[in-house]
Amino acid sequence: MMGQAQGWSRRELWTRKLLYPGHTFPTAAAPVIVACGLAYHGGVFAPLPAFAALLAGWLIQFGGVVTDNYQNLLRQPEDIEHPELVQAIRMGLLTTFGLKATMIASYGLALLAGAYLVFVGGIPVIMIGILSIAASWAYSAGPWPVGLHGLADPLFFIFFGVVSVMGTYYVQAVPYSLDWLSAFPFSALAVSLPIGALITNILIIDDIRDRDFDLVKGKRTVAVRFGKTWSRVEFLALLGFAFVVPIWLWLRLGLGAWTLLPLLCLPYAAWLAREVWRRDAFQELVPMTPRAAQLVMAYAVLLAGGLALAPR
């Protein structure tokens, strides 16, 4: 059909294969939501810096997705994993130049959003922004792409969890703090850990799903290097860790029983774990990625609500 690639229109290619809102928005929003809950608990909630952090984070993530597809098409012009993108390139619905321009524009717009955050938070924001863009780009680009060498898991955990939550909390709290260091409390680190774990699990599902393709491409993901069973064990370990943390927040950090609200997600998490463990075919695992993103969002909303309701 003219103007379509394997049933995908130009608009669908950009929204469903590149923008991918069911995946990218939850992973960008969840850390911000949790940071806002903690900021409200601490009496430092500031919606404008939080929104700017969300916008910058989402643009950096989108830039990383586009970079990954751009690099993949350069390395694998006949990529059998994404035939719709290959056909779209041949038909002119997509171009590598357009992907590269979008990548640059995404990072550029993220820097614009970050300019306001630099005004609010100073030098630490510059460091966070530079490191975040570098990590997003280095996942699939550069002389030693991290994603090709099986080190994406810690990268996701650190930047989607620790950096995103603590950075968003910082830009809200720093105007109320005596110095920038006190705007990075241990509680912000603590609540970032389960978010990092659950977002890393989205990557793990992708790696299990794509193992056969990655093996052909020479990608040395955890699933390729150690097998799908190891990746599934890692998935279960991170999932279990995420649901132990609220108990720790309650009993050890004194944040109150409201922080146990994320445990309401346990039935859905158990169902997801069962499906990830038993499903093996590519098409069977495709729906699991957005469902893991839904779990992250639900968990984040409940944790943020629990933190906001916790006694000060």
N, C-alpha and C positions, 0 to 999 in steps of 0.2 A: 504494500500500500504506500502511495506517495506520501512523503512527510512522516512516515512512521518506520521504526526499526523493531521488527518482531513484535508488532502490536503496541510498541511504546512510542508515544508522541514526544516531541521535543520537550514539552512542558512536563510530561510524566518522567522523562529521563532525568531532568534536573531536580524535580521534587522528590521522586520516589527512590532514585538510585544515587543521587549526589547530596541533595539537601537532607533527605532521609529524616524528616522531623520526628518520626516515632522512636528514633534512636538518639539523634543528636540533641534534641531539646531536653529530654529527661536527664541526660547525663550532664548537660550544662546547668540545668535548673536545680537539680537535687542538692548539690553543694551549697548553692546560694540560699535555698530554702532553709537548710539546717543552720547555716551561719546567721540568717535572720532570726531564727528562733532563739539561738543563743544570745544574739545581740539584744533582743527584746527582754530576755531574762536578765541581762545585765544592765538594762536601762539605757542602751546606746544605739538602739535600732534607728537606722537612717535610710529611708527608702531610695533616695536618689543615688547615693554611692552603691547601694546594693544592686539597683537596676543597671547601672553602668558596668558593674562587675559581671552581671549576667550577660549583658550584650557583648562585652569584650571576650568573655569566656566562650560564648557560643560561636562568635566569629572566628576565634582561634581554632576551635574544634572543627568548624566547617572548612576552614582553610586546610586543616590536616586531612580531612576526608577527600577534598579535591586534589591535594598533593598526592595522596596515596593512589588515587585513580589515575592521575596524570603519569606518575612514575611507573605504575603497573602497565599502562598502555605503551609506554616507551620501551619497557623491558620485554613485554609480551604482546606484540602487535596482533597476534592471533589468539588472544586469551580465551580459552574455552570456558573459563569460569564465568566470564561476563560477555557472552556473545552479543547481547543487545548493545553494549557500549562499542564493541568492535564494528558492528553493522552501522551504528549511528555515526561513527567516524567516517566510514566508507560513503555513507549517504550525505554527509555534510551536516547532519543534525547536531553533531558535536565536532569540535576541532581541538587538537592538543594546544593550539595557541589560545583558544577560548578558555580551556581549563587552566592554563598557566596564568592568564590574565585574571581569572576569577580567584585563583589562589593568592596572587599579589594583592588584589583588591580587598579580599577578606582580611588579610593580615594588616593592610593599611587602615581599613576601617576600625579594626581592633585597636590599633595605635591611637586613632582619634578618640575612641571611647576611653582609652587609657590615659589620654592627656588630662582629662578631668580628674581621673583618679590620682594622677601624679600631683595635681594641685591639692587634692585632699590629703594624700598620704606620703608624698615626698619620695625620697630615694628608694625605700623598700619596694614601692610599687613599680619603679623602673626595673629593679632587679627581677621581681616576680614576672613582669610582662615579657622581658627579654628571654628569661628562662622558659616561660610557657610557650612562646612562639618557637624558640629553638627546639623544644621537645616535640611540638606538633610537627615541625618540618622534618626533624631527624628521625621520626618514626619510620618514614619510607624514603627519605631523600638523603643526599649527602654521600660522602665517600664510604660511610659505614652505617647503613640504615638499621636502626635498632630493631625494627619489626622483622627484619630478615634474619636476625641472629638470636631470636628467642628471648629477648630482654624487654619485650613490650609490657609484660605483666607488672613488674615493679614500676615502670614508667607510668602506666595508667594509675596504679595505686597511689603513687606520690602526687601526680599532678591533678588527677580528677578528685582525689580525696584530700590529702593534706594541704596542698598548695591552694586549691580552689576554696575550700572551707575557711582555712586560716586567712587567706588573702581577702576574702569577702568580709570576714569578721573584722579584720584589721582596718579596712577603709571606713567602716562604720564607727569603730571604737577609738581610732587615733585622735580625733578632735577632743575627746573626753579624757585622754590619757596624759600622764605627766611626761612620758617619753614613748618613743615608738616601740621599744621592747615590751613594755607593759601592755601594749595592744595585741600581743600574741600570747594570750594566756594558755596554760596547759589544758584547760577545758575545751578550747577550740581545737587543739590537737586531738583530744580524746574523741570528740564527736565527729571528727573527720575520718577516723579509722574505719567504721562500718560502711561509710559511703564509698571510700576507696575500695573496700573489699567487694561490695556489690557491683560497682561499675567495672572493676576488673573481671568479674564473672561474666559480664557481657562479652568481653574480648575472648574469654575462654570458650564460650559457646561458639563464637565465630571460628576460633581455631580448630575446635573439634569438627565443626561442620565442613571447614575448608581443607582439612588435612590432606586429602588425596590431591587436590589442586596445588596446595603449597608444596607437597613433596615433588611434584613435577617441576614447579617453578624454582626449586632450590631454596625455599624459605625454611629456616630452621626454627620454627615455632616450638613451643613446649610439646604440643601434640605430635609434631613430626619427630622430634628428638627422642621423646620418651613414651609416646603412644597415647591413644585416646583415654585409656584407663587412668593413666597418671593425671591427665588434664581433668578428668571427672573427679578424681580424688581431691585435686586442688580446688575445684569448684565447690565441693562439699565442705572442705576445710574453711574456705573463705565465707561460705554461707553460714556455717556454724559460728564462726568468729563474729560475724555481724550481729547475730542474735544473742551472743553472750555479752557484748559491750553494753547494751542498755542496763543489764543487771549490775555490771561494774559501775556504771554511772550513778546508779541508785545507791548501791551499798558502800562503795569506796569513795566516790567523789561528792556524795551528799547532794545530788541534784534532784532528789525527790522521786517518789514512785511514779509520777507522771511520765518519766523517761522510759517506763516499761511499755508505753503505748505501741512502739514498733513490733512488739511480740504479737499483736493482732494480725500481722502479716504472715505468721508462721504457717498456717494452713496452705496459703498460696505458695509460699516458699518451698514447702514440702512437696507439693504437686509439681512445681517447676523442677526440683531436684530429681524427682522420679522420672520425669519426661526426658531430661537431659541425660540421665543415666541409661535409659532403655532405648531411646531413639538413636539411629545411626545414619540413616540416609540423609543426603544433603537437603532434599526438599522437606523432610520431616523436621529438620532442625532449624530451617529458615524462620518459622514463626516464633521460635524460642527467644530470639534476640529482642524483638520488641516487647515480649512478655517479661523478660528479665529487666528491661528498661521500666516497665510498668511497676515492677516490684521495687525498684530503686525509688521511683517517685512516691509510691505509697509509703514506703519506709521513711523517706525524708520528710514528708508532710506530717506523719505521726510523731517522728522524733522532734521536729521543730515545734509542733503543738505541745508536746510533753515538756520541752525546755521552756517554752513561753509560760506554761502553767506552773512550773516548778517554783516553790518558794525561794525567795532571795535570801 
